[in-house]
Amino acid sequence: MNTAVVLLPGLNRDRDMIAALTAITGRTPLTVWQTETTIPDVDLIVVPGGFSFGDYLRCGAIAARSPVMRAVADAAAKGVPVLGVCNGFQILCEAGLLPGALMRNNTLRFVCREVKLEVVNAATRFTRLYDKGQIIRCPVAHHDGNYYADADTLSALEDQDRIVFRYAAGTNPNGAMRDIAGIVNEAGNVLGMMPHPENLVEPEHGGTDGRALFESALGMTASSLAA
């Protein structure tokens, strides 16, 4: 299984993502620099976290206009799964691949801690190996994770089952509307989320709650994982 990780100036979670994907697939991901205009055929594209272009203007605003993001949009339009984590989620929103925006945390402080997520929709290609309503652990590290959208967009997300993860058990770290931690596009192949599943994929991380997200996205099955 082939994967690709987008590289942009200021990102600092690319190595974590590369290590996670390597551990899960047994193959080192391709890395795609900001100036690239095409992405080779892969099974998953990931836009990792960090502070692309120093978060100038707005988080993800400059990165969203990089040539590589046009290539990501083209791949997404063809059905390739795309995952954006933290700053990657911000970039996907700024690029128009996902609705809404990520605003400053309601405390106006950077937050770095573990939260609990409810798997709201276990029928997406990113959550097939979870159970609906399952509560998983996941770390967060962000200053601008407060998800905002207008009333019509929020209603559409609810009605179309496009809210994939919610902060659970009172662990909302940023004030996100309706406790939204992750959403998918209408086609279901683009997921943006603020928490970092790549940091909980091996026992050495203290847990493996994030691993099933990548295994789901890559089309792995329970039987193949047990083999």
ABEGO torsion letter per residue (X at the ends): XBBBBBBBBGBAAAAAAAAAAAAAAGBBBBBBBAABABBBBBABBBBBBEBBGGGBGBBGAAAAABAAAAAAAAAAAAGBBBBBBEAAAAAAAAAGABBEBBBBBAAGBBBBBBBBBBBABAABAAAAABBBGBBBBBBBBBABABBBBBAAAAAAAAAAGABABBBBGGABAAGBBGGBABBBBAAGABBBBABBAAABABAAAGEAAAAAAAAAAAGBBAAAAAX
